[in-house]
Amino acid sequence: MTDEKIIELYFDRDEQALTLTKLKYESYLYTIAYNILVDKPDSEECVNDTYMGAWNSIPPHRPNVLKTYLSKLTRNISLKKLRYNTAQKRNNSQIELAIDELKDLECTTENVESVFDEKELIEFIGKFISELETSKRRIFIARYWYFYSVRDIARKLGYTESKVKTTLKRTRDKLFEELKKEGLL
Amino acid sequence: MTNAEKLLNALNEIDDRYLLEVDKRISAVKTRRRATWSSIAAVFVIFIGSFAFMISNMSWGNAGYSIYGEFGGGYFYYEIPYKGIYRYTVGGESELIVKVKRAQYYEFTANDIGLYYAPDNYSIYTIPHDSDEASLFFEDKELNFFNMYKYDSEDLLLSLNYSNDKIYHEKEVIVDGKTGEEKRVAFEEKSYYKSDVIEKLEEQGYSYKQALEKAYTIISSTGERTFEYYEKPPEQGNDEYRLRIDYNDNLTYFNKETGQKGVLLHEEYLSSKDMFGDGKNVYISSHDFTDRGKEIHTIECYEIIFDESGTPTYLKLIDENIIE
């Protein structure tokens, strides 16, 4: 089943669209949610909310790539759910480790006013990602978009764990430098 | 919301093509692994495959090969690429248990029952801890390739892939570590990633909707589908403490119950090394090259020293290099 045909079913308001979306992408979306939430029921809920989100937004929206559209919905919903959950307790998920790795982004005592402007940040990160070498970009996205652990990235992308760790460290250093250069940090 | 959280949110807006770039790479690695396993069949293919593999590694800038390690039955098992799987006892010596033949490495894992290794793409052999004799543990010649993980102290999780050019079929099963019998299916996904079936049905005169319904019946009837979810294998450390190397070259512990955390070791370039820990001992593996380009592997063995309250305090070096 091609994605184009599944999207057509959404436009026809045919509920088979949901069945086929589930059949094709459930485990993929679940992995994204689970990497963020580390909780089975919460991840299932977020994946179900993704289907609901897709049903409500297609139409009018027509995704260019259904897979990435769904994965972005899942990631957004899961991040919101995580914020709600972490107001109560920490769960040591990959995202918390990722945030820990990015702690240098937080305001120092010298620049307490430094907070990111959302629009500027989106533009900046788009440019930063596009200028990275392909292998570095893959590793960076696997870590900070998909929230895969270092070990999973090494196995899935076919690199050594040492290479993944070193690449992430260097890319983060470059990111902090660029943010400072642009006056965003 | 913190700046780090804002940055992670902003990443959600990146171009789709970068996400697809990661997906394509994951598929390519799977295909490459399959190709590597298949190449075992013929010496010529091995030669070409190895050469291609070396070239591909060079082009990605890999700096040598990492050592992989697993704990089981009080032993530490590790594998040196192109050599084999070794068994090490704290305070003792390393012993070559399985010699790797005609491959870079064998997939392996270990639990309280024994060592499990895969010399090909469809079978697993096991060696109990108190023995040196290998016996066949699992075999399925229909397999395309598979991965195995320690599920708990006695059971294994096998990730089985039966995909071909028409269908994507992946199944994850929990098997009994003693008998090899399937206990339950933890996850299964089967889907046509090409629209061949529907296109063929349309060619036979079915309308698109009819073809869709018929194809859907075919997909559903090719096997019992389950939507139970993937359960992650255990993390490094033990039930109480999680160990990890952070990006500031610290080896840290984290108590999952109390939230207590601390640094056990700080060393220059530690973040570029691999670590294996079981809650009692920690092994740190690194690799370097001689002037002539020969790769040298080192594995240091440490004991975790606890204070009276049971809190880890520091690491005591037991062996500078467990590799003979």
Chai-1 contact restraints between the chains, C-beta under 6 A:
chainA,res_idxA,chainB,res_idxB,connection_type,confidence,min_distance_angstrom,max_distance_angstrom,comment,restraint_id
A,M1,B,S195,contact,1.0,0.0,6.0,A-B,restraint_1
A,T2,B,S195,contact,1.0,0.0,6.0,A-B,restraint_2
A,K24,B,S191,contact,1.0,0.0,6.0,A-B,restraint_3
A,S27,B,E189,contact,1.0,0.0,6.0,A-B,restraint_4
A,Y30,B,Y229,contact,1.0,0.0,6.0,A-B,restraint_5
A,V65,B,D16,contact,1.0,0.0,6.0,A-B,restraint_6
A,T68,B,D16,contact,1.0,0.0,6.0,A-B,restraint_7
A,T68,B,L19,contact,1.0,0.0,6.0,A-B,restraint_8
A,K72,B,N12,contact,1.0,0.0,6.0,A-B,restraint_9
A,R75,B,N12,contact,1.0,0.0,6.0,A-B,restraint_10
A,N76,B,N12,contact,1.0,0.0,6.0,A-B,restraint_11
A,I99,B,A4,contact,1.0,0.0,6.0,A-B,restraint_12
A,E101,B,Y247,contact,1.0,0.0,6.0,A-B,restraint_13
A,L102,B,A4,contact,1.0,0.0,6.0,A-B,restraint_14
A,L105,B,N3,contact,1.0,0.0,6.0,A-B,restraint_15
A,L105,B,A4,contact,1.0,0.0,6.0,A-B,restraint_16
A,E106,B,T2,contact,1.0,0.0,6.0,A-B,restraint_17
A,E106,B,N3,contact,1.0,0.0,6.0,A-B,restraint_18
A,F116,B,N3,contact,1.0,0.0,6.0,A-B,restraint_19
A,F116,B,K6,contact,1.0,0.0,6.0,A-B,restraint_20
A,L121,B,A10,contact,1.0,0.0,6.0,A-B,restraint_21
A,I122,B,A10,contact,1.0,0.0,6.0,A-B,restraint_22
A,I122,B,E13,contact,1.0,0.0,6.0,A-B,restraint_23
A,I125,B,A10,contact,1.0,0.0,6.0,A-B,restraint_24
A,I125,B,L11,contact,1.0,0.0,6.0,A-B,restraint_25
A,I129,B,I14,contact,1.0,0.0,6.0,A-B,restraint_26
A,I129,B,Y18,contact,1.0,0.0,6.0,A-B,restraint_27
A,S135,B,W60,contact,1.0,0.0,6.0,A-B,restraint_28
A,R138,B,V22,contact,1.0,0.0,6.0,A-B,restraint_29
A,R138,B,R25,contact,1.0,0.0,6.0,A-B,restraint_30
A,I141,B,Y18,contact,1.0,0.0,6.0,A-B,restraint_31
A,I141,B,V22,contact,1.0,0.0,6.0,A-B,restraint_32
A,A142,B,V22,contact,1.0,0.0,6.0,A-B,restraint_33
A,Y144,B,L11,contact,1.0,0.0,6.0,A-B,restraint_34
A,W145,B,L11,contact,1.0,0.0,6.0,A-B,restraint_35
A,K156,B,I26,contact,1.0,0.0,6.0,A-B,restraint_36
A,L157,B,R25,contact,1.0,0.0,6.0,A-B,restraint_37
A,G158,B,V29,contact,1.0,0.0,6.0,A-B,restraint_38
A,T160,B,N62,contact,1.0,0.0,6.0,A-B,restraint_39
A,T160,B,S66,contact,1.0,0.0,6.0,A-B,restraint_40
A,E161,B,S66,contact,1.0,0.0,6.0,A-B,restraint_41
A,E161,B,D274,contact,1.0,0.0,6.0,A-B,restraint_42
A,S162,B,S272,contact,1.0,0.0,6.0,A-B,restraint_43
A,K163,B,N62,contact,1.0,0.0,6.0,A-B,restraint_44
A,K165,B,S271,contact,1.0,0.0,6.0,A-B,restraint_45
A,T166,B,S272,contact,1.0,0.0,6.0,A-B,restraint_46
A,K169,B,Y247,contact,1.0,0.0,6.0,A-B,restraint_47
